[in-house]
Structure formats: structure tokens, C-alpha cells
């Protein structure tokens, strides 16, 4: 073999070997720049609060900054659409919530189409919710709340974090179950809804415990009932819907947060992110901060979030049909 032919053959072999090694090299180097975490609601709500704790945990397990990007609007659909449109390279994550994954698709064909272009990654945490009233309403417990609404049908209203949100579904189911007429006032996220609830503009608000708890502790809002597997340690005197005989309302009020990716994200990248996320929610400092908000890590796996979404879509579709909920 001539020198030139030998040299060419050797260079070609080296080139082929190098090309074959590129995917493994890229996979091994991921991530090598900051990652964006899209929160589909305004800042100040439970989704945002939990996302910021998770972002700090992910920074430690991934070794790169994780930047929270709030994209509120349209009941979480704008932020979810932003995830669907992002490059499927692992550098854009999104927060998955009960509302965005299992309520919006029941109510909006556009949301269903958007969710077909994302990939559920992993479920990470669960949390109870709590129904609160403004002190000016003169209500101190669940029985008092029901009596007040029944005495003045349509007079009182509840603040919810968006049209088609879990909060709206909770209020509709509350009305349907108990035969009441409590108004439903949608806002652009839990933060703005809380602001009006604190000001007494609306008298009632169902909310997840992380964003509700500081205002309960300050005495600005009064808890009357909660939804959870058991009474939250932070609210030992407040009964659950289950204790009061309303199992469906209780199940509906237990929230969860997970992560989603754009569809077609490479499996090795998704696997890296999933493992990092599961490790992040087990970090002692993350567990402690979540615990202060009444949030508990869950033992998630690759199959958990898709199956959870499927089962709750079925449940929520039935609730919407029974309540006759229509979005104008």
C-alpha cells in the first residue's frame, strides 16, 4: 500500500471514529450552558414559588444555572405553548401543573393540540390546597361558609388563577356538589388573585398551601377547609373535605407539579434531566424549603407523570360535563 493511500485510509478511519463519538460526547457534556424553566403563571403563586426552589436544586444537580421565566396568561396555555415551541435540546423545561395538563385540554382544543407537542418528563411534588375567606365575610369555618353562600346566592365570589384553571374547576365542582351559587372570578395567575382576596375585593379563595400559608399565618385570610391526604401539619385545626364527606372535592384539591419538555427531545438528554430532577427534590435543603410550604416530594418515575395525566384527564372531563362548564 502506498504512503498516500495508507494516509488517506487512516484519516478516513479517524474521521469516522470521531463522528461516531460525537453523540456520546455531546450527551456527556450536557448541559454546558444555562437552562430555562418556564413557569406558565405569574410570579407570586404556588407554581412560581415551587419552581424557584426546584430551580435552585437543579442548579446543584446539573451544575448549570436554571433561570425561571414566568409566562403567565390564558390559564397557563401561553407558557405551555412556549415550551412546545422551544428547541428540543433540553435547554428549555416547563412546569407541569394539574391545570395545564389535565384541565385546559378538557376545555380548550388549542391546549390539547399544544400538549400533544410536549413530553411529560417527571412528577416531582404534591401539595394540599386550602379554602380561605376574608375576615370581613364573618365566616370562621366550613359550615359557616356554606351557610353564608346559601343565604345570599350569587352575592359572594371566589378568586381563581385563570379561566379553565384548577381553581375554577374546584369552585364549579364545589357549587355542583353542594348546590350553591358562589361566583367565579378568574385572574392571571394566583398572585393577582391573592392580591384581590387579601384586599377583600373577593371574599373566598381556594389556593395551594405554599402561596396561601404566609397570609393565613398573618391572619389576613382565614382557612375553613383543606384538601389533602390528611390535615397539613401547618393547619391542624382545619378539616379536610374528606373528613366532611366530600371525597371528590378532596381529591380534586390535591395538586402536583412536574416537568415537561418539548417533544422530540433526545432520550439521553431527557434521562439526564429526569435523574437530576429526582435528585434535586431529595436534597436536604430543597426538602426543608418545600416542607416549609407544605409541599412533599414524590417518588417519581418515567411512567408516573403520563399515567397521572391520563387518569386525571378522565376525571376532570367527567366533572366538567356534570357541572355543565362552558368557556365562552
C-alpha angles and dihedrals in degrees: 000000000000121000092245093051091046091049093049093047092049092048091049091051091050091048093050092047090049093050091048090053095050098085091049090047092049090047092049092050095050119150106031099152139034120297125221120225110198115209109197093210137061121274119273099045128105094264091055094044093051092043092057092052091048091047091056091049092049090050088062098044096042098036093227134093115266110208119204113223116190113211103173125176144088093040093298096313096112093056093044090050089052089057092048091052096047123104110272093236101111095254094105121060129173135206112246117209137177089254099049096041105033109018107038094051089056092053105032127047088201091059091050090053091048093050090053087065096055133073121226106230110181143326111238115171143014130202142179125245129221134207112224135187132202112251090238089068089071093226123135105173144017094270090053091050093052092046093050094050092045091051093053109028112202093006097103127056138199125220114228129181098246147330108295092012124142087253091059091048090050092053092046090050090046090054093045094047097046100031093241137140108225113161120241117220114183122208135183096266137330093284096064091039090054092050092060092041089054090049092050093242085128120026104211135043132177108202142159114268099246096065094033101050100073091054092046091051089050091052092239093119127027121222116223105168138001137203116223146110086268138349111298111247088234091058105036094155096051116091124223124240087246091059088052092053100259103116096164093052088049094051092045092054097055106098134196137192127209140156133264134193135200111273116264094034105155113264095234090053092047090049091052092050093046093051092046091050093050090049091047095058090052095055108116094234092049092048089050095049093045090047090056087060095046092254123138127200115236127214095248129186138181092271099042102079098046091049092046091051092049095051095045093047087058092048096046094046089057092048092050092049093049092047092046090228113180128181113218 
